[in-house]
Amino acid sequence: MIIAATYDNGEIFQHFGHTQQFKLYEIEGGKVVSSRIVDNGGAGHEALTVYLRNLGVTKLMCGGVGGGAIMALSQMGIEVYPGLSGNPDEYVMDVANGRIAPSMQSNCSHHGEHHSCHQ
């Protein structure tokens, strides 16, 4: 299983559509066997969802994410774990073992920016 986290400077990045990096975790036998940081692979929500699917990601840990992105990720077979913050290393095994549930609820806050996350 491959779990991804939006990533910036050791922490979960808080805006899925603007993330510049992902941290990928490969899980086997109930533990992390490898992790690596990759660039975002494209621009915009749709390109990011295809990129993650092509990397084999099945679960995404993130901070803020809009409903449209959650739907697109879901259509790619990727479960979304929104509303997380801090070091993704602290959450990855809880996500892998089902101790944190995925959500289809958007969690998007842009402090007054004009955006289309909820479309």
C-alpha positions in Angstrom: 0.0 0.0 0.0 1.2 3.5 -0.8 0.1 6.4 1.3 0.8 10.0 0.3 0.8 13.2 2.3 0.8 16.8 1.0 4.2 17.9 2.2 6.2 21.1 3.0 9.2 21.5 5.2 8.5 18.4 7.4 4.8 19.0 7.8 1.5 18.3 6.1 0.9 21.1 3.6 -2.5 22.8 4.1 -3.8 23.3 0.5 -3.9 20.2 -1.6 -4.2 22.0 -4.9 -1.1 24.1 -4.2 1.2 21.5 -2.8 4.6 21.4 -4.3 5.6 18.0 -2.8 4.2 14.8 -1.5 5.8 12.4 1.0 5.1 8.8 -0.1 5.1 5.9 2.3 5.2 2.3 1.3 3.5 0.1 3.8 4.1 -3.7 3.9 3.5 -6.2 6.7 2.1 -3.5 9.0 5.0 -1.2 8.9 6.6 1.6 6.8 9.3 -0.1 4.6 10.3 3.1 2.7 9.4 6.7 2.3 10.4 9.4 -0.1 9.6 12.9 -1.1 8.5 13.6 -4.7 7.6 16.8 -6.5 4.0 17.4 -7.3 4.1 16.1 -10.9 1.8 18.8 -12.4 -0.4 21.7 -11.7 -4.0 21.8 -10.5 -6.3 19.4 -8.8 -6.9 17.1 -11.8 -3.3 16.7 -12.7 -2.4 16.0 -9.1 -5.1 13.2 -8.8 -3.9 11.5 -12.0 -0.2 11.8 -10.8 -1.0 10.2 -7.4 -3.0 7.4 -9.0 -0.1 6.7 -11.4 2.3 6.5 -8.4 0.0 3.8 -6.9 -1.3 5.9 -4.1 -4.5 4.5 -2.4 -4.7 6.9 0.6 -3.9 10.7 0.9 -3.3 12.6 4.1 -3.8 16.3 3.7 -4.8 19.5 5.4 -7.3 21.6 3.4 -9.0 20.1 0.4 -12.1 21.0 -1.4 -15.1 18.9 -2.4 -14.2 18.8 -6.1 -10.7 17.5 -5.3 -12.1 14.9 -2.9 -14.5 13.6 -5.6 -11.7 13.5 -8.2 -9.4 11.6 -5.8 -12.3 9.2 -4.9 -12.9 8.5 -8.6 -9.2 7.5 -8.9 -9.7 5.1 -6.0 -7.8 7.2 -3.5 -9.2 7.6 0.0 -8.8 11.1 1.5 -7.9 11.9 5.1 -8.4 15.7 5.3 -7.9 18.1 8.2 -4.5 16.8 9.4 -1.6 19.0 10.4 1.9 18.6 11.7 4.3 15.8 10.8 2.8 13.2 8.6 5.0 10.5 10.1 2.8 10.7 13.2 -0.4 9.8 11.3 0.7 7.3 8.6 0.3 4.1 10.6 -3.0 5.2 12.1 -4.2 5.8 8.5 -2.7 2.4 7.3 -4.4 0.5 10.2 -7.8 2.2 10.0 -7.5 4.1 13.3 -8.2 7.3 11.3 -11.2 7.2 9.0 -11.3 8.7 5.5 -13.7 11.5 4.8 -15.6 12.9 1.8 -16.1 16.2 3.8 -14.2 19.1 2.3 -11.9 21.0 4.6 -11.0 24.1 2.7 -10.0 27.4 4.2 -8.2 30.0 2.2 -8.6 33.1 4.4 -10.7 35.0 1.9 -9.0 34.0 -1.4 -11.2 33.6 -4.5 -11.0 29.9 -5.5 -13.0 27.1 -6.8 -12.5 24.3 -4.3 -16.2 23.8 -3.6 -17.3 23.6 -7.2 
